[in-house]
Amino acid sequence: MNITDGALLIRLMTVEDLPLLLKWLGDDRVLQYYGGRDLRYTMETLTAHYTEPFEGEGFRVIAAYDGIPIGYGQIYRVCGDAFDEYSYPDTGACVFAMDQFIGEPEYWNRGIGTEYTKAICAWLAEHLAADAVILDPRASNRRAIRAYEKAGFRIIGTLCAHELFEGQWEDCLLMEWCPSVRP
């Protein structure tokens, strides 16, 4: 899998990328949006978590911009109890969920997150027949929510006390993208 869109390249993550993740997830500027500043990763804990196989269909990716690795994403098919976790109806549709971050703060506020999100969603629809893609940003993460809305996601609900973040249960927004409803 290689997705290219102009200067953006999205490729599968390998174990050789773990030092990048350690760098990014050791940066409090990144952790204030992804995971929380109270988390402290080591190469051992990172390896254990980020090489663990997904239940069912899923994969991890690295996003590069102009040849420079700048971000991480994980995409997985929603199945079983995950529908309940997201309060999303299990209608038999092919639904994927995703989480991502740009780990290089100098690439923030440049539209790359929107570009990345659009590219992943289009690829999922074309290659894996996704009927919908969902994500659940914290309600307080306005920058991410705006980027997702620009990529064609719409808010379809609130997930109350959904994510433990820096010692507090925080509300998240359930957002959905459908191939038939594009910006």
ABEGO torsion letter per residue (X at the ends): XBBBBEABBBBBBBAAAAAAAAAAAABAAAAAABGEAABBBBAAAAAAAAABBBBEBBBBBBBBBGGBBABBBBBBBBBEAAAAAAGBBBAGBBBBBBBBBBABAAABGAGAAAAAAAAAAAAAAAAAGBABBBBBBBAABAAAAAAAAAAGBBBAEBBBGABBBGGBBBBBBBBBBBAABBX
